[in-house]
């Protein structure tokens, strides 16, 4: 068996491959789509089709592995910081929204709260059961029916 050269020439297909734990994957990249991510291989590397570009493997030195490990560690720390900051921001926004809703129970009438809901989230009015809408604006379903009738009569 010929010794592996570590090359994949353009127009050729990969016939042999090997991987070691922790080694970067030659010919692979992370493809993101929405909330999911998957490894996407370069054509010719896994499917025996002709390669669209030339790839060459290099032997990694201990220094390059240290650099790679430091980069991974740095990115992990940055990712954790981003996650913590995002979680704190979401918590703050949720608290502000909750305070706004609670304040509207004190300052607005049930009809004003219904009109505000109608203005901001009109799609919910037809999708959410009336008893849940009534609970959200702080009234009984019967009262919500009277509010809706009053609003319809004004139009």
JOPEKA-V353548 format. One record per residue. PHI is phi in radians with two decimals (* if undefined). PSI is psi as a letter, one per 40 degrees, with the letter a starting at -180 (* if undefined). NEAR is the number of other C-alpha atoms within 10 Angstrom. Layout:
# JOPEKA-V353548
phi: (PHI & PHI)
psi: (PSI & PSI)
near: (NEAR & NEAR)
This chain:
# JOPEKA-V353548
phi: (* & -1.21 & -1.23 & -1.19 & -1.60 & 1.38 & -2.17 & -2.26 & -1.39 & -1.03 & 1.52 & -1.84 & -1.92 & -1.35 & -1.85 & -2.38 & -2.59 & -2.61 & -2.48 & -2.14 & -1.02 & 1.44 & -1.44 & -1.12 & -1.52 & -1.16 & 1.45 & -2.01 & -2.57 & -1.53 & -1.81 & -1.78 & -2.51 & 1.10 & -1.67 & -1.94 & -2.41 & -2.57 & -1.41 & -2.06 & -1.58 & -1.15 & -0.96 & 1.65 & -1.52 & -2.19 & -1.90 & 1.08 & -1.59 & -1.07 & -1.22 & -1.59 & -2.66 & -1.50 & -2.17 & -2.37 & -1.52 & -2.02 & -1.35 & -1.43 & -1.59 & -0.98 & -1.14 & -1.19 & -1.17 & -1.09 & -1.09 & -1.08 & -1.09 & -1.14 & -1.09 & -1.11 & -1.10 & -1.07 & -1.15 & -1.13 & -1.10 & -1.08 & -1.11 & -1.17 & -1.08 & -1.06 & -1.08 & -1.13 & -1.12 & -1.12 & -1.12 & -1.10 & -1.13 & -1.12 & -1.10 & -1.10 & -1.10 & -1.12 & -1.14 & -1.09 & -1.10 & -1.09 & -1.13 & -1.12 & -1.13 & -1.13 & -1.14 & -1.18 & -1.18 & -1.55 & -1.64 & -1.88 & -1.41 & -1.06 & -1.14 & -1.12 & -1.14 & -1.16 & -1.11 & -1.12 & -1.09 & -1.09 & -1.26 & -1.52 & -2.34 & -1.07 & -1.15 & -1.29 & -0.97 & -1.59 & -1.69 & -1.71 & -1.01 & -1.05 & -1.16 & -1.30 & -1.08 & -1.07 & -1.09 & -1.09 & -1.57 & 1.51 & -2.34 & -1.48 & -0.95 & -1.11 & -1.15 & -1.07 & -1.05 & -1.14 & -1.09 & -1.08 & -1.10 & -1.08 & -1.14 & -1.14 & -1.22 & -1.22 & -1.39)
psi: (h & i & h & h & e & e & i & h & i & h & e & i & i & h & d & i & i & i & i & i & h & e & i & i & h & h & e & i & i & h & h & h & h & b & e & i & i & i & h & h & i & h & h & e & d & e & e & e & i & h & i & e & i & h & i & h & i & i & h & h & i & d & d & d & d & d & d & d & d & d & d & d & d & d & d & d & d & d & d & d & d & d & d & d & d & d & d & d & d & d & d & d & d & d & d & d & d & d & d & d & d & d & d & d & d & d & d & i & i & d & d & d & d & d & d & d & d & d & d & d & f & d & d & d & d & e & d & h & i & d & d & d & d & d & d & d & e & f & i & i & d & d & d & d & d & d & d & d & d & d & d & d & d & d & *)
near: (3 & 4 & 5 & 8 & 8 & 14 & 12 & 21 & 16 & 14 & 13 & 16 & 18 & 17 & 11 & 9 & 10 & 6 & 9 & 7 & 6 & 8 & 10 & 11 & 14 & 17 & 19 & 15 & 13 & 10 & 11 & 11 & 8 & 5 & 5 & 7 & 10 & 11 & 12 & 12 & 16 & 17 & 19 & 22 & 22 & 16 & 13 & 12 & 13 & 16 & 20 & 16 & 14 & 14 & 16 & 12 & 12 & 9 & 8 & 9 & 9 & 9 & 9 & 11 & 13 & 11 & 12 & 14 & 13 & 12 & 12 & 12 & 12 & 12 & 12 & 12 & 12 & 12 & 12 & 12 & 12 & 12 & 12 & 12 & 12 & 12 & 12 & 12 & 12 & 12 & 12 & 12 & 12 & 12 & 12 & 12 & 12 & 12 & 11 & 11 & 14 & 11 & 11 & 15 & 14 & 9 & 10 & 13 & 13 & 20 & 18 & 15 & 18 & 22 & 16 & 14 & 17 & 13 & 10 & 10 & 10 & 12 & 11 & 12 & 13 & 8 & 9 & 10 & 11 & 16 & 14 & 13 & 19 & 18 & 12 & 15 & 21 & 16 & 15 & 15 & 16 & 12 & 14 & 21 & 14 & 12 & 17 & 15 & 11 & 12 & 13 & 9 & 8 & 7 & 5)
